[in-house]
Amino acid sequence: MKVGAPKETAPGEARVALTPDSAGRLQKLGYECLVEAGAGAKASIPDSAYEAAGVTVVPTAAELWSQADIIVKVREPSEAEIAAAPDGKTLIGFVWPAANEDLLKKMQAKNMTVLAMDMVPRISRAQKMDALSSMANIAGYRAVVEAGNNFGRFFMGQMTAAGKVPPAKVLVVGAGVAGLAAIGTSVSLGAITLAFDVRPEVAEQIESMGAEFVFLDFEEKAKDGAETGGYAAPSSPEFREKQLEKFRELAPDVDIVITTALIPNRPAPELWTEDMVEAMKPGSVIVDLAAERGGNCTLTKADEKIVTDNGVTIVGYTDFPSRMATQASNLYATNVRHMLDDLTPDKDGRPVVNMDDDVIRGALVTHEGAITWPPPAPKVKAIAAAKPKKKEPEETAEEKSAREAKELKKSLNRTGLMLGIGSLLILGLGTVAPPSFMQHFIVFVLAVFVGYHVIWGVAHSLHTPLMAITNAISSIIIVGALLQIVSGSFLVMLLAALSVLMASVNIFGGFLVTRRMLAMFQRS
Amino acid sequence: MNEGMISEGLISDGLIGAAYVVAAVLFILALGGLSNQEKAKRAIWYGIVGMALAVAATIAATGDAAGIGQYVLIGLMVVAGGIAGWIVAKRVQMTQMPELVAGFHSLVGLAAVFIGINAHLEMVRALAAKSAGTAGELAGFAATIAKKTPVELSILKVELFLGILIGAITFTGSIIAYGKLSGKLSSAALTLPGRHLLNLVAIVACFALGYLYLDGAGLWTMLLVAIIAGAIGCHLILAIGGADMPVVVSMLNSYSGWAAAAIGFTLGNDLLIVTGALVGSSGAILSYIMCKGMNRSFISVILGGWGGESTSSEAVDGEMIEARADAVAAALQDADHVVIVPGYGMAVAQAQAAVSELTKRLRDQGKTVRFAIHPVAGRLPGHMNVLLAEAKVPYDIVLEMEEINEDFPQTDVVIVIGANDIVNPAAQDDPGSPIAGMPVLEVWKARQVFVCKRGRGTGYSGIENPLFFKDNTRMFYGDARASMDALLKELD
């Protein structure tokens, strides 16, 4: 079958759903690849690069739609595209079915099989095709770069001959994929980075990226992020008040604010109000990644960059991934390629729509003339439910010292008891045993102690050689046999001779095999 | 200091004593040297020199009472035994180390029994000669005994009894362990009804016989003790399953030491006592480390089986997902940090050379490859280290559990080869599991885990392993060696 990528028709869209690299992999799956002339131009992929990868370049969109069996796209198809499309094609791309029900009906009428990249469920197995995450990652990175572009100072603090430069202070609101990417970029540029999220469980992730988690002192039955597929849920009014109060406190202090807070299927929550913008220093920058859904900042204007009266720049672009078209195309094409990988279990270039597969079923929005959206709940939960954390009661200094004293006493008691019993036993032995025995006994006890201390020092990796060498030296029993061999009795001599024989096997065998083993241990 | 010495030898008592002290010190140095690989290569010579010194001094000390014949006999035996030992040591495969060690132990045990019986015979002879007034003509050990007081003789009898008892248990136990480890006997635990009672009765019988012997009964009591103790050794080890073998072999190692020490007491020879005590405590510590590695008490291991504990282990839901060699290869190509967890299955399949080759390839590509060794991986303490060393895996990338367990979250790919219980998360998560509390390698914290395994079955302990059902785990079925070879082909 043929997979084809048309040029994106949406204004300003620079991405493309097929790259020479992904085409190579698709060919291995048994697909033939087509691309519309100039589709990759804005993403810096010339037609010649496609041709070099064995992709057929088709001059017009109409030809591509008619020749290809599977159309891969980035944006949802426009009405014109659908109208011109032949019947019965398979389409893979962003669809946003919740917002585009009309479009769904039109595609259904054309008997199309449509897989929405934005509907891929968030389960581990589907991470490789999670285009939303790939795009969010780019958006987060680009947001910091865009902020830097509009910010008049360094991110990193420096001590120069011309004076001291303080580091920039960046606040990232919302620690999803985009937020975490923004945090990572900002930290690596050297800014002091603060981050906030309504889900307390992400504090660990935030801190692991090198940012500081803005902690809200608020008692609320925290909702488990796992219930909502890893996304944030709306918070209570009291919580929101507390949160805004915190932001108000931070506003005069921070230089750059990057907001990424989105709740699925709702307008973006308003988190950065007008009075906070007013409290910010002139020259500060706000990048609002939620601009498309109304923005987290009250003053954000979608697709625009504005400067407020007090000199704060607010960036409300909605096309961050498209602004990094090469990177975005590469990642998106790989996501699409993985989707096709799963659709083609036999690697024979024939897609199979397996309705039992959670991932495919989740992404499928129309199929065989029916609308299959919304999908049933997946069998596998997106993220394992977080286990309730048990709070260890903090022990006070007195409790701690009391506990330690108790432990010490216990161990002293035990040692004392052991010593007592040991001494009594030895005393008892001393009363009945003759001095010659006690002499040997002392030697024995000392040897056990020496052995104990020496053996604990042996490296674990050398335990097998240790066994082999102790084996060899335990044949010291040969000394006993040697002492007996001079006996006048034949039987004694025979047994002693046999013992010498066996001990010799052991001595030679044991030492040799130990040497053989030790010689094998080589350093790299 | 050694009353076993007699003055008609070629060298004086003092000189012999000095030789023994030096030998004992050399043995301690030999064991102490095993603290690291480079020192160990030198330290083994201390052991060899010590042994040579001890043997030479003893032969010199015995004198020429029995004429030149004894030297010929000793020489013959040493050469014959030496050649046999040499051949065995040269031929043995590193995977066969556990059974070799077990086999060697049996020899020490048997020698201890023989020497114990000899001591009795000599004692009878010496006492007869003493009452006949011809004690002066006695040579060697018999001459020493003739000088003993009645109390010393009683103590001698106790020591002799202990020497024979421990020696016999070591002898038969080691033979059974050898059989199990070499696959000549089934490695499953034999559970006779009332086995604990059986052991108890046998031990009581031994001690009763020991009492009779002290009371003046003859050689037959000691022979009977040897036979009953032998039976105990057999039964004890038969009841212990395959994966507990590391503990058993260390325990037998310990016993062979205590047997030597007991014989040392009998013969009044300090060198034997010191060496026996060193070996005995070494084996005991190894057993302790192994038991700790399994979170089991020494007693429960020795008494055998998993002891009918209630196995309320949780049923695992989910499915095992299979991966083929190409998928494993692809994951390895993308990985920077790889950890390999070998288990007994690697030794069985003789896969270590292929694993080493894999390691080398990956390292040549600039990836970090390390090995994680669980204390009870394999059938002998440190077994995996020796196998990997033989396959030329550098020892500084082979790490212990404590050293590497923290690093799994930063690891891209873990390959588990022929290991099961030591990577079972149930040990931490499921308090009802029979292995709950056992320290395990936390491989599931890595980004991706491949488990190389022969089939779908559970491990030695019969415990379901939830690791196999985790999202980030893929099963790589097949014989370990064949799988590694297939993987190497894919990496070309």
Interface residues (C-beta under 8 A of the other chain):
Chain A: I123 S124 R125 V432 A433 P434 S436 F437 Q439 H440 V443 F444 A447 V448 V450 G451 Y452 V454 I455 W456 G457 V458 A459 H460 S461 L462 H463 T464 P465 L466 M467 A468 I469 T470 N471 A472 I473 S474 S475 I476 I477 I478 V479 G480 A481 L482 L483 Q484 I485 V486 S487 G488 S489 L491 V492 M493 L495 A496 A497 L498 S499 V500 L501 M502 A503 S504 V505 N506 I507 F508 G509 G510 F511 L512 V513 T514 R515 R516 M517 L518 A519 M520 F521 Q522 R523 S524
Chain B: M1 E3 G4 A24 F27 I28 A30 L31 G32 L34 S35 N36 Q37 A40 K41 I44 G47 I48 G50 M51 A54 V55 T58 I59 A61 T62 G63 A65 A66 Q70 L73 I74 M77 V78 V79 A80 G81 G82 I83 A84 G85 W86 V88 A89 K90 V92 M94 M97 L100 V101 F104 H105 L107 V108 L110 A111 A112 F114 I115 I117 N118 A119 L121 E122 R125 L138 A139 G140 F141 A142 T149 V151 E152 I155 V249 S250 N253 S256 G257 A259 A260 A261 I263 G264 F265 T266 L267 G268 N269 D270 L271 L272 I273 V274 T275 G276 A277 L278 V279 G280 S281 S282 G283 I285 L286 I289 R363 I373 P375 L380 P381 G382 H383 N385 V386 A389 E390 K392 P394 Y395 D396 I397 V398 E400 D471 N472
